[in-house]
């Protein structure tokens, strides 16, 4: 019904069916109210204008590329605040949760704009397993976490570095929460190309994690319907904890103590293993639930952002 690159967050239709009121956001605008009559949509609020007068909001450029798996993949690059042509900037790869989540035409997270404001380019994309591209694409990662999805993400970094010369490929960071946190843990166990990493509310051990989450990972596309005692090797092969000896990237683990989706022992195990191996790792615990970064107490949300910025500033600048 609507046209243009935006994400509709809610709508209401009048009794006659001729008028639709809806809220929508895009990459540089928070949710605004629109009214559509006779197929023509008009924005009727300007709430983002006030925000933009006081805050820096980054602008992202969309890109598409063909993966080695043959899929057309979507991604974005955000230029940093104060961008100057010819200069190179430290760059952070952001990985969304899910895996049945997606990045789209919306204002995205504070993390992204905070990093952009402080001089970082930001890359983000939708690997296989993301929603929005059909059921087959979304289900393509089922039973195969850490395989095609990992390759898609790495190929997106390759594409961005090759096509956006302001990206400093020698100063790359990676971060993500939930599934994005799992993938961050996975990434640092499989490549040394990143100079800093932050795993938020992550998973690290599917063997010990079975039965501890408020969603059953038996039915979450990870374990192929098997019990851990039926295939120990498979469960551990999909667990980032199995690859800690390979980690050379400084890793910051951030978790909340009342996380029932990705219980905190996942971060505790990852932290303890890396500490025993004398790797560079820190662990920060906050009160709150799985989504505390968005719905937690304001002071904790601010502190979380401060830790993110501190970690990347330390290792990428």
VENWO-V799833 format. One record per pair of residues at least 6 apart in sequence whose C-alpha atoms are under 6 Angstrom apart, sorted by the first residue. I is the first residue (numbers start at 1). GAP is how many residues later the second one is. Records with the same first field share a line. If there is no record, write none. Layout:
# VENWO-V799833
I->GAP + GAP
This chain:
# VENWO-V799833
5->100
6->19 + 20 + 99
7->17 + 18 + 98 + 99
8->15 + 16
9->14 + 15
10->12 + 13
11->10 + 11
12->8 + 9
13->6 + 7
19->17 + 18
20->15 + 16
21->13 + 14
22->11 + 12
23->8 + 9 + 10 + 11
24->7 + 8
25->6 + 81
26->79 + 80 + 81
27->78 + 79 + 80
28->79
29->19 + 78
30->18 + 77
32->13
33->10 + 11 + 12
34->8 + 9 + 10
35->6 + 7
58->55
59->19
60->16 + 17 + 18
61->15 + 16
62->13 + 14
63->11 + 12 + 13
64->9 + 10
65->7 + 8
66->6
74->51 + 52
75->49 + 50
76->47 + 48
77->45 + 46
78->43 + 44
79->42
80->36 + 39 + 40 + 41
81->35 + 36 + 38
87->79
88->78 + 79 + 80
89->77 + 78 + 79
90->30 + 78 + 81
91->29 + 30 + 31 + 81
92->30 + 80 + 81 + 82
93->29 + 30 + 31 + 81
94->30 + 80 + 81 + 82
95->81 + 85
96->84
97->80 + 81 + 82 + 83
98->81
99->30 + 31 + 80
100->29 + 30 + 31
101->29 + 30
102->24 + 28 + 29
127->22 + 25
128->9 + 21
129->8 + 9 + 10 + 11 + 12
130->8
131->7
142->79
143->78 + 79 + 80 + 81
161->6
171->145
172->22 + 23
173->21 + 22 + 23 + 24
174->23
175->9 + 22 + 23 + 24
176->23
177->23 + 24
178->23 + 24
181->18 + 19 + 21
182->20 + 21
184->15
185->55
186->54
188->59
189->54 + 55 + 57 + 58
195->54
196->53 + 54 + 119
197->54
198->53 + 54 + 55
199->54
200->53 + 54 + 55
201->54
203->59 + 63
204->35 + 36 + 37 + 62
205->34 + 36
206->29 + 33
207->21 + 28
213->47 + 48
214->46 + 47
218->7
250->30 + 31
251->30
252->29 + 30 + 31
253->30
254->29 + 30 + 31
255->30
256->29 + 30 + 31 + 32 + 33
257->30
258->30 + 31
259->30 + 31
293->8
